Amino acid sequence: MAVHTAIPTFSEFVASLYTAEFEAYASRPDSAVRDAAAFEEMRRYLIDRNASLEAVHSFTETDGDIVDCVPTERQPGLARTGAKTLPTPDPPYELRRQHADAPEFVTEPPHAPPPQLRPDRRDRYGNQMLCPRGTVPMLRLTLERLVGFPTLTDYLRGGLRVRRDEAGVAHPFGKIWGNAYDMRDNHGGASGINVWSPQVFGVESSASQQWYTSGAHSSPFQTVECGYRLGPPFDNKPRLFVFYTPDGYSTWFYNDNHLGRWVYADGASHVLGTVLTASRPGAPVQYRMGFFLTGGGWWFSVGGAWVGYYPTTTFGSGVLATKAAGAGFGGEVGGVGTSFPSMGSGKRPPAGYGHAAYQHDVVIALPTGAESANLTPEPTSVNCYGLEVTNHSGSSWGSYLFFGGPGGLNC
């Protein structure tokens, strides 16, 4: 798989990190890097991130991001820990439906894009957009991306802010949710996530996602999450993400930003951090995804294929080492003060299918088997957003929720 043209080779990219200078990057119009010391920390982080890597093939995504195909055993999640790849489990188990196959809404079915990486797909330079057997895809993280943040810590935190109560328990703030939970012990779950691309500015964020948590009152609080997100640590495009905290928000990381935790599966069909296809009014697009605790890891799947996993050892003796105590589904936005961006499509649930955001066929993996979730809605900011939940619809939509709204200055 030779690179045909134009893409800087991986070795050229790494070499450029050693010669990069603060002045050149600070003068970029999109640069927010605080000072030379902050730039140096970013540069060293990227040098360290790529120290054990090599790329046997590279290609560009449609928005210009570069994907490198790295030998499986050289990825940071294995090379940094000395761990061996977990055996790939059987495909994700889903609900064996007892309800009718009739759709809930008599409309054109939502578009489910094909796998992102596949043999018949070529980039603008003619490179095959697929990693060879024995390699995994990693998005090439660049200084151009990092200097959009004041510091490396700002990038890694991804806009998440926490405050601790009198007992020392951390709670995220500056967030509003439009979500629903099933608070039964589980081994993960899945849903069809309808993707939109609302506008976000600066530190604002907007996401549709899933949460698998240790329970609000557990110590330490632990969670694994997945979905799409706009805003920090990304840009204003809907990007695929996973997230975890093992220690009550003392530390947390998106995607493979923690060097030694996330492990890609050989033959992964999607790349974390890349842009997902967004819906247009009347033309909804959805991706089925979820996390499942199986085979020694919290395995993440998209479109019925495994992307990778967090080893259960990540969670020590905490709850997520053996189960989750609750599963959540819906939207999340981040803002400043009482000002928040659009959630979902920017439309409230009454706008309906094709116009309002949804997650459908929500499944939870109980210890006894998978079944439709029993969703209980959480409070949201009624000034700016709405949430409607339907459990066990009797159709192919199973349990589902519509959520979202325009945001505003008084949320």
Secondary structure, DSSP 4 states (H G I P E B T S, - for coil): ----SSSPPHHHHHHHHHH--HHHHHTSTT-----HHHHHHHHHHHHHHTTT---SEEEE-TTS-EEEEEEGGGSHHHHTTTPPPPPPPSSPP-----S----SS-SPPPB-PPPSS-TT-B-TTS-BSSPPTTEEEEE---HHHHTTSSSHHHHHHTT-EEEE-TT--EEEESEEEEEEEE-S-BSEEEEEEEP------TT-EEEEEEEEES-TT-SS--EEEEEEEESTTS-SS-EEEEEEESSTTSS-EETT-STTT-EEPTT-SS-TTPBPPPPBTTB-BEEEEEEEEETTEEEEEETTEEEEEEEGGGGTTSGGGT-BSEEEEEEEEE-BTTBB--BTTSS-GGG-TTTSEEEEEEEEEETTEEEE---EEPP--TTT-EEEEE---SSTT-SEEEEEB--BS--
